[in-house]
Amino acid sequence: MDQKLRLGTEGYSPAVLRKVVRQAGKAASFQDASDDLKELAQIVISPQHLGKVAERIGREWAAARDTDVQAFRENRLATAYAEPPQVATVSLDGGRVQTRAADGERGVRQPGWHEVKVACCQTLSSKVHAADPQPEPPSKFLDPAQAARLAAEIKARGGAAKTRTAPAAPPPKRHRRRKGRRPPRPRKLVRTVVASMADSATFGWQMAAEVQRRGLDRAQRKGYICDGQKYNWTLFELHLLAWGFLGILDFLHLLAYLYGAAQAVAGKGTPAAWALYERWLRWAWSGQVQELLAGLRAGATKLGPAPSGCSDEDPRKMVADAVGYVENNRGRMDYPRYRQLGLPISSAPVESVIKQVNRRMKGTEKFWVEGGAEAILQIRAAYLSEDGRAERSWSRPRGYTPAVGAGRLRPVV
């Protein structure tokens, strides 16, 4: 670094470099980031050059992350908290980005899809209750139009629930929200984000290192809230179970399975289907897993076994999938207990983060080379985190080798 001018290895002042990298990780594209910098900061930098600069920084941050993970695995990772939090949660989810070969050729070669894994780690403020603070399901779960929309949204997000929005038959009577105070809910304090294109095993160590660094493993009450995807719970058992985290099945994914199964058993859009869904939903909400399983199995028996190779939309398969989903996750469905402990039962926070990551990473005309995608993911995750991670990343010493040519940055004239 130039000690007199305080210029970084790219030849830019620290203040300018921060603006360039932050916008590269936040805007929908490098072109948008270039336009924003010109309009808002009077900085002209080409999209191509901006991308090279941002990827250079992102790779440095990824290398620092990997150093921390190795330190964690060797039991020497420094913690970054004054005292353990009272309540902590971890949620995982995944998105997808398009990739291409990094062979230097122009154009898109060897296109494909690659999974992005994201962990949302939060500290919360909540109270312990002597009894279930919300024994009745939320009114939106008992409203035909909203329940259908929720089930459809889960499917559209790539959830495993195989549902289809039912056409509205004569709608059952809607349950209106009772007047009065809303049930108490956990309040978010600080969120941090881990994001990577690494394989599941590697990502598990990244997640665990973040949990220990923030002291979430020492929280008094802690939950791990995810959908039923197998790798989510493999990582839970490998890294978080021994720390005393409670495994909690995301309730919205369960709702989508129950909604689809009820439509399959009783007829799409019929009052009977709604009545069946509502009964199953209330059993799930109150933690009556045995009753719920018995009801789903009765529905599966009524329809008969699903033929091999049948469509995911075959009613027999939809019900069989719902039975399997509940059977596989029955130990993670004690929702009254979780609410008493002041723990959330939805993975909505990580799904919100996924949307923000997808806005930057996903698009029909975005094809990333794998290393470049990983670099930008580190920038996006740092600025989505609320613990000053980006600022700490900038405080680390940087190398001296220039990544790109000088003189590419100029003021607007």
C-alpha positions as a Markdown table, in Angstrom:
| # | Residue | x | y | z |
|---|---|---|---|---|
| 1 | Met | 0.0 | 0.0 | 0.0 |
| 2 | Asp | 1.3 | 3.5 | -0.8 |
| 3 | Gln | 1.8 | 4.9 | 2.8 |
| 4 | Lys | 1.8 | 8.6 | 1.6 |
| 5 | Leu | -1.3 | 8.5 | -0.4 |
| 6 | Arg | -2.9 | 5.6 | 1.4 |
| 7 | Leu | -3.6 | 3.9 | -2.0 |
| 8 | Gly | -4.5 | 0.2 | -2.1 |
| 9 | Thr | -3.0 | -2.4 | -4.4 |
| 10 | Glu | -5.4 | -1.3 | -7.1 |
| 11 | Gly | -4.3 | 2.3 | -6.9 |
| 12 | Tyr | -7.5 | 3.6 | -5.3 |
| 13 | Ser | -8.0 | 5.3 | -2.0 |
| 14 | Pro | -9.6 | 3.1 | 0.8 |
| 15 | Ala | -12.8 | 5.2 | 0.7 |
| 16 | Val | -13.2 | 4.8 | -3.1 |
| 17 | Leu | -12.3 | 1.1 | -3.0 |
| 18 | Arg | -15.0 | 0.5 | -0.3 |
| 19 | Lys | -17.6 | 2.2 | -2.4 |
| 20 | Val | -16.7 | 0.3 | -5.5 |
| 21 | Val | -16.7 | -3.1 | -3.8 |
| 22 | Arg | -19.8 | -2.5 | -1.7 |
| 23 | Gln | -21.8 | -1.5 | -4.8 |
| 24 | Ala | -20.4 | -4.5 | -6.8 |
| 25 | Gly | -21.8 | -6.8 | -4.1 |
| 26 | Lys | -25.1 | -5.0 | -3.7 |
| 27 | Ala | -26.3 | -4.0 | -7.2 |
| 28 | Ala | -28.1 | -6.5 | -9.5 |
| 29 | Ser | -25.1 | -6.5 | -11.9 |
| 30 | Phe | -21.7 | -5.0 | -12.5 |
| 31 | Gln | -23.3 | -2.8 | -15.1 |
| 32 | Asp | -25.8 | -1.5 | -12.5 |
| 33 | Ala | -23.0 | -1.0 | -10.0 |
| 34 | Ser | -21.0 | 1.0 | -12.6 |
| 35 | Asp | -24.0 | 3.2 | -13.4 |
| 36 | Asp | -24.8 | 3.7 | -9.7 |
| 37 | Leu | -21.2 | 4.8 | -8.9 |
| 38 | Lys | -21.2 | 7.3 | -11.7 |
| 39 | Glu | -24.6 | 8.8 | -10.7 |
| 40 | Leu | -24.2 | 8.8 | -7.0 |
| 41 | Ala | -20.5 | 9.1 | -6.3 |
| 42 | Gln | -19.2 | 10.7 | -9.5 |
| 43 | Ile | -16.9 | 7.8 | -10.1 |
| 44 | Val | -16.5 | 6.3 | -13.5 |
| 45 | Ile | -15.3 | 2.7 | -13.6 |
| 46 | Ser | -16.1 | 0.2 | -16.3 |
| 47 | Pro | -18.3 | -2.9 | -15.4 |
| 48 | Gln | -15.5 | -5.2 | -16.5 |
| 49 | His | -12.8 | -3.5 | -14.3 |
| 50 | Leu | -15.2 | -3.2 | -11.4 |
| 51 | Gly | -15.9 | -6.9 | -11.6 |
| 52 | Lys | -12.1 | -7.7 | -11.5 |
| 53 | Val | -11.6 | -5.4 | -8.5 |
| 54 | Ala | -14.5 | -6.8 | -6.6 |
| 55 | Glu | -13.5 | -10.4 | -7.3 |
| 56 | Arg | -10.0 | -9.7 | -6.1 |
| 57 | Ile | -11.3 | -8.4 | -2.8 |
| 58 | Gly | -13.9 | -11.2 | -2.5 |
| 59 | Arg | -11.1 | -13.8 | -2.9 |
| 60 | Glu | -9.1 | -12.2 | -0.1 |
| 61 | Trp | -12.2 | -12.3 | 2.2 |
| 62 | Ala | -12.8 | -16.0 | 1.2 |
| 63 | Ala | -9.2 | -16.8 | 2.0 |
| 64 | Ala | -9.6 | -15.1 | 5.4 |
| 65 | Arg | -12.7 | -17.1 | 6.0 |
| 66 | Asp | -10.9 | -20.3 | 5.2 |
| 67 | Thr | -8.1 | -19.4 | 7.6 |
| 68 | Asp | -10.7 | -18.9 | 10.4 |
| 69 | Val | -12.3 | -22.3 | 9.6 |
| 70 | Gln | -9.0 | -24.0 | 9.8 |
| 71 | Ala | -8.4 | -22.3 | 13.1 |
| 72 | Phe | -11.7 | -23.5 | 14.3 |
| 73 | Arg | -11.0 | -27.1 | 13.3 |
| 74 | Glu | -7.7 | -26.8 | 15.2 |
| 75 | Asn | -9.5 | -25.5 | 18.3 |
| 76 | Arg | -7.8 | -22.1 | 18.2 |
| 77 | Leu | -10.4 | -19.7 | 16.6 |
| 78 | Ala | -10.7 | -16.5 | 18.5 |
| 79 | Thr | -14.2 | -15.7 | 19.7 |
| 80 | Ala | -15.8 | -12.2 | 19.0 |
| 81 | Tyr | -18.3 | -11.7 | 21.8 |
| 82 | Ala | -18.3 | -10.1 | 25.2 |
| 83 | Glu | -20.7 | -12.7 | 26.7 |
| 84 | Pro | -22.9 | -15.5 | 25.3 |
| 85 | Pro | -26.3 | -14.5 | 24.0 |
| 86 | Gln | -29.5 | -15.6 | 25.7 |
| 87 | Val | -31.2 | -16.9 | 22.5 |
| 88 | Ala | -29.7 | -17.9 | 19.2 |
| 89 | Thr | -30.9 | -19.6 | 16.0 |
| 90 | Val | -29.3 | -21.0 | 12.9 |
| 91 | Ser | -31.2 | -21.6 | 9.6 |
| 92 | Leu | -29.9 | -23.1 | 6.3 |
| 93 | Asp | -31.3 | -22.8 | 2.8 |
| 94 | Gly | -30.0 | -23.0 | -0.7 |
| 95 | Gly | -30.3 | -21.2 | -4.0 |
| 96 | Arg | -28.8 | -21.8 | -7.4 |
| 97 | Val | -26.6 | -19.8 | -9.8 |
| 98 | Gln | -25.7 | -20.4 | -13.4 |
| 99 | Thr | -22.0 | -21.2 | -14.0 |
| 100 | Arg | -19.7 | -21.4 | -17.1 |
| 101 | Ala | -16.3 | -22.7 | -17.9 |
| 102 | Ala | -13.4 | -20.5 | -16.9 |
| 103 | Asp | -11.3 | -21.2 | -20.1 |
| 104 | Gly | -10.7 | -17.7 | -21.2 |
| 105 | Glu | -12.8 | -18.1 | -24.3 |
| 106 | Arg | -15.4 | -15.5 | -25.2 |
| 107 | Gly | -19.1 | -16.4 | -24.7 |
| 108 | Val | -20.7 | -19.0 | -22.4 |
| 109 | Arg | -19.1 | -22.4 | -22.6 |
| 110 | Gln | -20.2 | -25.5 | -20.6 |
| 111 | Pro | -23.2 | -23.7 | -18.8 |
| 112 | Gly | -24.7 | -25.4 | -15.8 |
| 113 | Trp | -26.4 | -24.8 | -12.5 |
| 114 | His | -24.6 | -24.8 | -9.1 |
| 115 | Glu | -26.0 | -24.7 | -5.6 |
| 116 | Val | -25.4 | -21.8 | -3.3 |
| 117 | Lys | -25.6 | -22.7 | 0.4 |
| 118 | Val | -26.6 | -20.0 | 2.9 |
| 119 | Ala | -26.7 | -20.0 | 6.7 |
| 120 | Cys | -28.5 | -17.3 | 8.7 |
| 121 | Cys | -27.2 | -17.0 | 12.2 |
| 122 | Gln | -29.2 | -14.8 | 14.6 |
| 123 | Thr | -29.3 | -13.6 | 18.2 |
| 124 | Leu | -32.8 | -13.0 | 19.5 |
| 125 | Ser | -34.6 | -11.4 | 22.4 |
| 126 | Ser | -37.5 | -13.5 | 23.7 |
| 127 | Lys | -39.1 | -14.7 | 26.9 |
| 128 | Val | -39.7 | -18.2 | 28.3 |
| 129 | His | -43.4 | -18.9 | 28.9 |
| 130 | Ala | -45.1 | -21.2 | 31.4 |
| 131 | Ala | -47.6 | -22.3 | 28.7 |
| 132 | Asp | -47.8 | -22.2 | 25.0 |
| 133 | Pro | -48.2 | -18.4 | 24.2 |
| 134 | Gln | -50.0 | -19.1 | 20.9 |
| 135 | Pro | -52.1 | -22.3 | 21.1 |
| 136 | Glu | -54.2 | -21.2 | 18.1 |
| 137 | Pro | -52.6 | -21.1 | 14.6 |
| 138 | Pro | -52.2 | -17.7 | 12.9 |
| 139 | Ser | -55.3 | -16.5 | 11.1 |
| 140 | Lys | -53.5 | -16.5 | 7.7 |
| 141 | Phe | -53.0 | -20.3 | 8.0 |
| 142 | Leu | -56.7 | -20.7 | 8.4 |
| 143 | Asp | -57.7 | -18.4 | 5.5 |
| 144 | Pro | -58.3 | -20.4 | 2.3 |
| 145 | Ala | -56.8 | -17.8 | -0.1 |
| 146 | Gln | -53.8 | -17.2 | 2.1 |
| 147 | Ala | -53.1 | -20.8 | 2.8 |
| 148 | Ala | -53.2 | -21.6 | -0.9 |
| 149 | Arg | -50.9 | -18.7 | -1.6 |
| 150 | Leu | -48.4 | -19.8 | 1.1 |
| 151 | Ala | -48.4 | -23.4 | -0.2 |
| 152 | Ala | -47.8 | -22.2 | -3.8 |
| 153 | Glu | -45.0 | -19.9 | -2.7 |
| 154 | Ile | -43.2 | -22.7 | -0.9 |
| 155 | Lys | -43.3 | -24.8 | -4.1 |
| 156 | Ala | -42.1 | -21.9 | -6.2 |
| 157 | Arg | -39.1 | -21.3 | -4.0 |
| 158 | Gly | -38.0 | -24.8 | -4.8 |
| 159 | Gly | -39.3 | -26.4 | -1.6 |
| 160 | Ala | -40.0 | -30.1 | -1.7 |
| 161 | Ala | -43.7 | -29.8 | -1.0 |
| 162 | Lys | -45.4 | -30.8 | -4.2 |
| 163 | Thr | -48.5 | -28.7 | -4.2 |
| 164 | Arg | -50.6 | -26.8 | -6.6 |
| 165 | Thr | -52.7 | -23.9 | -5.9 |
| 166 | Ala | -56.3 | -25.1 | -5.8 |
| 167 | Pro | -59.0 | -23.2 | -7.5 |
| 168 | Ala | -61.3 | -21.6 | -5.0 |
| 169 | Ala | -64.5 | -23.5 | -4.6 |
| 170 | Pro | -67.2 | -22.0 | -2.4 |
| 171 | Pro | -64.8 | -20.8 | 0.2 |
| 172 | Pro | -65.2 | -21.9 | 3.8 |
| 173 | Lys | -65.9 | -19.3 | 6.4 |
| 174 | Arg | -62.8 | -17.2 | 7.0 |
| 175 | His | -61.3 | -17.0 | 10.5 |
| 176 | Arg | -61.0 | -13.3 | 11.4 |
| 177 | Arg | -58.2 | -12.2 | 13.6 |
| 178 | Arg | -59.3 | -11.6 | 17.2 |
| 179 | Lys | -58.8 | -8.1 | 18.5 |
| 180 | Gly | -56.2 | -7.6 | 21.2 |
| 181 | Arg | -52.5 | -7.9 | 21.5 |
| 182 | Arg | -50.5 | -10.0 | 19.1 |
| 183 | Pro | -48.9 | -13.1 | 20.5 |
| 184 | Pro | -45.3 | -12.5 | 21.7 |
| 185 | Arg | -42.7 | -13.2 | 19.1 |
| 186 | Pro | -38.9 | -13.5 | 19.2 |
| 187 | Arg | -37.2 | -10.2 | 18.2 |
| 188 | Lys | -34.1 | -10.3 | 16.1 |
| 189 | Leu | -31.0 | -8.6 | 17.5 |
| 190 | Val | -28.0 | -9.3 | 15.2 |
| 191 | Arg | -27.9 | -11.3 | 12.0 |
| 192 | Thr | -24.8 | -12.7 | 10.3 |
| 193 | Val | -24.7 | -14.6 | 7.0 |
| 194 | Val | -22.5 | -17.4 | 5.7 |
| 195 | Ala | -22.7 | -18.1 | 2.0 |
| 196 | Ser | -20.7 | -20.4 | -0.3 |
| 197 | Met | -20.7 | -22.6 | -3.3 |
| 198 | Ala | -18.7 | -25.2 | -1.4 |
| 199 | Asp | -19.9 | -28.8 | -1.0 |
| 200 | Ser | -22.0 | -29.7 | 2.0 |
| 201 | Ala | -19.1 | -31.0 | 4.2 |
| 202 | Thr | -17.0 | -27.9 | 3.7 |
| 203 | Phe | -20.0 | -25.6 | 4.2 |
| 204 | Gly | -20.8 | -27.4 | 7.5 |
| 205 | Trp | -17.4 | -26.4 | 8.9 |
| 206 | Gln | -17.9 | -22.8 | 7.7 |
| 207 | Met | -21.3 | -22.6 | 9.5 |
| 208 | Ala | -19.9 | -24.2 | 12.7 |
| 209 | Ala | -17.0 | -21.8 | 12.8 |
| 210 | Glu | -19.4 | -18.9 | 12.6 |
| 211 | Val | -21.5 | -20.3 | 15.3 |
| 212 | Gln | -18.6 | -20.6 | 17.7 |
| 213 | Arg | -17.0 | -17.3 | 16.7 |
| 214 | Arg | -20.2 | -15.5 | 17.7 |
| 215 | Gly | -20.7 | -17.6 | 20.9 |
| 216 | Leu | -24.1 | -19.0 | 19.6 |
| 217 | Asp | -23.0 | -22.4 | 20.9 |
| 218 | Arg | -23.1 | -21.1 | 24.4 |
| 219 | Ala | -26.6 | -19.5 | 24.2 |
| 220 | Gln | -29.0 | -20.4 | 26.9 |
| 221 | Arg | -31.7 | -21.3 | 24.4 |
| 222 | Lys | -30.9 | -22.2 | 20.8 |
| 223 | Gly | -32.7 | -23.6 | 17.8 |
| 224 | Tyr | -31.8 | -24.8 | 14.3 |
| 225 | Ile | -34.8 | -24.2 | 12.0 |
| 226 | Cys | -34.7 | -25.8 | 8.5 |
| 227 | Asp | -36.9 | -27.5 | 6.0 |
| 228 | Gly | -36.7 | -31.3 | 5.8 |
| 229 | Gln | -33.9 | -31.5 | 3.2 |
| 230 | Lys | -31.6 | -34.3 | 4.2 |
| 231 | Tyr | -28.3 | -32.5 | 4.1 |
| 232 | Asn | -29.7 | -29.8 | 6.4 |
| 233 | Trp | -30.1 | -32.3 | 9.2 |
| 234 | Thr | -26.9 | -34.2 | 8.4 |
| 235 | Leu | -25.0 | -30.9 | 9.1 |
| 236 | Phe | -27.1 | -30.4 | 12.2 |
| 237 | Glu | -26.1 | -33.8 | 13.6 |
| 238 | Leu | -22.5 | -33.3 | 12.7 |
| 239 | His | -22.0 | -29.9 | 14.1 |
| 240 | Leu | -24.8 | -28.4 | 16.3 |
| 241 | Leu | -26.5 | -31.3 | 18.0 |
| 242 | Ala | -23.6 | -31.7 | 20.5 |
| 243 | Trp | -23.9 | -28.0 | 21.4 |
| 244 | Gly | -27.5 | -28.5 | 22.5 |
| 245 | Phe | -29.3 | -26.9 | 19.6 |
| 246 | Leu | -32.9 | -28.0 | 19.2 |
| 247 | Gly | -33.8 | -29.2 | 15.8 |
| 248 | Ile | -37.0 | -27.5 | 14.5 |
| 249 | Leu | -38.8 | -28.4 | 11.3 |
| 250 | Asp | -39.8 | -25.2 | 9.5 |
| 251 | Phe | -43.6 | -25.0 | 9.9 |
| 252 | Leu | -44.3 | -23.3 | 6.5 |
| 253 | His | -42.8 | -26.2 | 4.6 |
| 254 | Leu | -44.9 | -28.6 | 6.7 |
| 255 | Leu | -48.0 | -26.5 | 5.9 |
| 256 | Ala | -47.4 | -26.8 | 2.2 |
| 257 | Tyr | -47.2 | -30.6 | 2.4 |
| 258 | Leu | -50.4 | -30.8 | 4.5 |
| 259 | Tyr | -52.2 | -28.5 | 2.1 |
| 260 | Gly | -51.2 | -30.5 | -1.0 |
| 261 | Ala | -52.0 | -33.8 | 0.7 |
| 262 | Ala | -55.5 | -32.7 | 1.7 |
| 263 | Gln | -56.3 | -31.5 | -1.8 |
| 264 | Ala | -55.1 | -34.9 | -3.1 |
| 265 | Val | -57.2 | -36.9 | -0.7 |
| 266 | Ala | -60.5 | -35.0 | -0.7 |
| 267 | Gly | -60.5 | -33.3 | -4.1 |
| 268 | Lys | -58.9 | -30.1 | -5.3 |
| 269 | Gly | -60.7 | -27.0 | -4.1 |
| 270 | Thr | -63.5 | -28.8 | -2.3 |
| 271 | Pro | -64.9 | -27.9 | 1.2 |
| 272 | Ala | -63.9 | -31.4 | 2.3 |
| 273 | Ala | -60.3 | -30.8 | 1.3 |
| 274 | Trp | -60.3 | -27.5 | 3.3 |
| 275 | Ala | -61.7 | -29.2 | 6.4 |
| 276 | Leu | -59.1 | -32.0 | 6.2 |
| 277 | Tyr | -56.3 | -29.5 | 5.8 |
| 278 | Glu | -57.5 | -27.5 | 8.8 |
| 279 | Arg | -57.7 | -30.6 | 11.0 |
| 280 | Trp | -54.2 | -31.7 | 10.0 |
| 281 | Leu | -52.8 | -28.1 | 10.4 |
| 282 | Arg | -54.3 | -27.8 | 14.0 |
| 283 | Trp | -52.8 | -31.2 | 14.9 |
| 284 | Ala | -49.4 | -30.1 | 13.6 |
| 285 | Trp | -49.5 | -26.7 | 15.3 |
| 286 | Ser | -50.3 | -28.3 | 18.7 |
| 287 | Gly | -47.6 | -31.0 | 18.3 |
| 288 | Gln | -50.0 | -33.9 | 17.9 |
| 289 | Val | -47.7 | -35.8 | 15.6 |
| 290 | Gln | -49.2 | -39.2 | 16.2 |
| 291 | Glu | -52.7 | -38.0 | 15.3 |
| 292 | Leu | -51.3 | -36.2 | 12.2 |
| 293 | Leu | -49.5 | -39.3 | 11.0 |
| 294 | Ala | -52.5 | -41.5 | 11.5 |
| 295 | Gly | -54.6 | -39.1 | 9.4 |
| 296 | Leu | -52.1 | -38.9 | 6.6 |
| 297 | Arg | -51.7 | -42.7 | 6.6 |
| 298 | Ala | -55.4 | -43.1 | 6.4 |
| 299 | Gly | -55.4 | -40.8 | 3.4 |
| 300 | Ala | -52.6 | -42.7 | 1.7 |
| 301 | Thr | -54.5 | -46.0 | 2.3 |
| 302 | Lys | -57.7 | -44.5 | 0.7 |
| 303 | Leu | -55.8 | -43.6 | -2.5 |
| 304 | Gly | -53.6 | -46.6 | -2.7 |
| 305 | Pro | -49.8 | -46.8 | -3.3 |
| 306 | Ala | -48.2 | -44.5 | -5.8 |
| 307 | Pro | -47.1 | -46.3 | -8.9 |
| 308 | Ser | -43.4 | -46.4 | -9.7 |
| 309 | Gly | -42.3 | -43.5 | -11.9 |
| 310 | Cys | -45.6 | -41.6 | -11.5 |
| 311 | Ser | -45.7 | -37.8 | -11.7 |
| 312 | Asp | -44.9 | -35.7 | -8.7 |
| 313 | Glu | -48.4 | -34.3 | -9.1 |
| 314 | Asp | -50.1 | -37.7 | -8.9 |
| 315 | Pro | -52.4 | -37.5 | -5.8 |
| 316 | Arg | -51.1 | -40.8 | -4.5 |
| 317 | Lys | -47.5 | -39.6 | -4.6 |
| 318 | Met | -48.4 | -36.3 | -3.0 |
| 319 | Val | -49.9 | -38.0 | 0.0 |
| 320 | Ala | -47.1 | -40.6 | 0.2 |
| 321 | Asp | -44.5 | -37.7 | 0.2 |
| 322 | Ala | -46.4 | -36.0 | 3.0 |
| 323 | Val | -46.4 | -39.2 | 5.1 |
| 324 | Gly | -42.7 | -39.6 | 4.6 |
| 325 | Tyr | -42.0 | -36.0 | 5.4 |
| 326 | Val | -43.7 | -36.2 | 8.7 |
| 327 | Glu | -42.3 | -39.6 | 9.6 |
| 328 | Asn | -38.7 | -38.4 | 8.9 |
| 329 | Asn | -39.1 | -35.2 | 10.9 |
| 330 | Arg | -41.4 | -36.3 | 13.7 |
| 331 | Gly | -38.8 | -35.5 | 16.4 |
| 332 | Arg | -38.6 | -31.9 | 15.2 |
| 333 | Met | -42.3 | -31.0 | 15.5 |
| 334 | Asp | -42.8 | -30.2 | 19.2 |
| 335 | Tyr | -44.0 | -26.7 | 18.3 |
| 336 | Pro | -45.8 | -25.9 | 21.6 |
| 337 | Arg | -42.5 | -26.5 | 23.4 |
| 338 | Tyr | -40.5 | -24.3 | 21.0 |
| 339 | Arg | -43.0 | -21.5 | 21.4 |
| 340 | Gln | -42.8 | -21.8 | 25.2 |
| 341 | Leu | -39.0 | -21.5 | 25.0 |
| 342 | Gly | -39.3 | -18.3 | 22.9 |
| 343 | Leu | -37.8 | -19.9 | 19.8 |
| 344 | Pro | -39.1 | -19.3 | 16.2 |
| 345 | Ile | -40.6 | -22.1 | 14.2 |
| 346 | Ser | -40.1 | -20.6 | 10.7 |
| 347 | Ser | -37.0 | -20.4 | 8.6 |
| 348 | Ala | -38.3 | -17.2 | 7.0 |
| 349 | Pro | -35.1 | -15.2 | 7.9 |
| 350 | Val | -32.8 | -17.3 | 5.9 |
| 351 | Glu | -35.3 | -17.4 | 3.0 |
| 352 | Ser | -35.3 | -13.6 | 3.1 |
| 353 | Val | -31.5 | -13.7 | 2.9 |
| 354 | Ile | -31.7 | -16.1 | -0.1 |
| 355 | Lys | -33.9 | -13.6 | -2.0 |
| 356 | Gln | -31.3 | -10.9 | -1.4 |
| 357 | Val | -28.5 | -13.2 | -2.5 |
| 358 | Asn | -30.4 | -14.3 | -5.6 |
| 359 | Arg | -31.0 | -10.7 | -6.6 |
| 360 | Arg | -27.3 | -10.3 | -7.0 |
| 361 | Met | -26.3 | -13.7 | -8.1 |
| 362 | Lys | -29.1 | -15.2 | -10.1 |
| 363 | Gly | -30.4 | -14.2 | -13.5 |
| 364 | Thr | -31.1 | -15.6 | -17.0 |
| 365 | Glu | -28.0 | -13.8 | -18.4 |
| 366 | Lys | -25.7 | -14.2 | -15.4 |
| 367 | Phe | -23.1 | -17.0 | -15.9 |
| 368 | Trp | -20.4 | -17.1 | -13.2 |
| 369 | Val | -17.1 | -18.7 | -13.2 |
| 370 | Glu | -17.0 | -20.6 | -9.9 |
| 371 | Gly | -14.2 | -18.7 | -8.3 |
| 372 | Gly | -15.8 | -15.4 | -9.2 |
| 373 | Ala | -19.2 | -16.4 | -7.8 |
| 374 | Glu | -17.6 | -17.5 | -4.5 |
| 375 | Ala | -15.8 | -14.1 | -4.3 |
| 376 | Ile | -18.9 | -12.0 | -4.8 |
| 377 | Leu | -20.8 | -14.2 | -2.4 |
| 378 | Gln | -18.4 | -13.2 | 0.4 |
| 379 | Ile | -19.0 | -9.6 | -0.3 |
| 380 | Arg | -22.7 | -10.0 | -0.4 |
| 381 | Ala | -22.7 | -12.0 | 2.8 |
| 382 | Ala | -20.4 | -9.5 | 4.6 |
| 383 | Tyr | -22.8 | -6.6 | 3.8 |
| 384 | Leu | -25.9 | -8.6 | 4.7 |
| 385 | Ser | -24.3 | -9.3 | 8.1 |
| 386 | Glu | -25.0 | -6.9 | 11.0 |
| 387 | Asp | -22.0 | -7.3 | 13.2 |
| 388 | Gly | -19.5 | -5.1 | 11.4 |
| 389 | Arg | -18.0 | -7.9 | 9.3 |
| 390 | Ala | -17.4 | -5.8 | 6.3 |
| 391 | Glu | -15.6 | -3.1 | 8.3 |
| 392 | Arg | -13.4 | -5.8 | 10.0 |
| 393 | Ser | -12.6 | -7.3 | 6.6 |
| 394 | Trp | -11.4 | -3.9 | 5.4 |
| 395 | Ser | -9.1 | -3.5 | 8.4 |
| 396 | Arg | -7.1 | -6.6 | 7.5 |
| 397 | Pro | -3.7 | -6.0 | 5.9 |
| 398 | Arg | -3.7 | -6.5 | 2.1 |
| 399 | Gly | -1.1 | -7.7 | -0.4 |
| 400 | Tyr | 0.9 | -5.6 | -2.8 |
| 401 | Thr | 0.5 | -7.3 | -6.2 |
| 402 | Pro | -1.8 | -5.3 | -8.4 |
| 403 | Ala | -4.8 | -7.2 | -9.6 |
| 404 | Val | -5.6 | -5.0 | -12.6 |
| 405 | Gly | -4.1 | -2.1 | -14.6 |
| 406 | Ala | -3.9 | 1.3 | -13.0 |
| 407 | Gly | -5.6 | 4.4 | -14.3 |
| 408 | Arg | -9.0 | 2.8 | -14.9 |
| 409 | Leu | -10.8 | 5.0 | -12.3 |
| 410 | Arg | -11.5 | 8.6 | -13.2 |
| 411 | Pro | -13.8 | 11.4 | -12.0 |
| 412 | Val | -16.9 | 12.3 | -14.0 |
| 413 | Val | -16.3 | 15.4 | -16.2 |
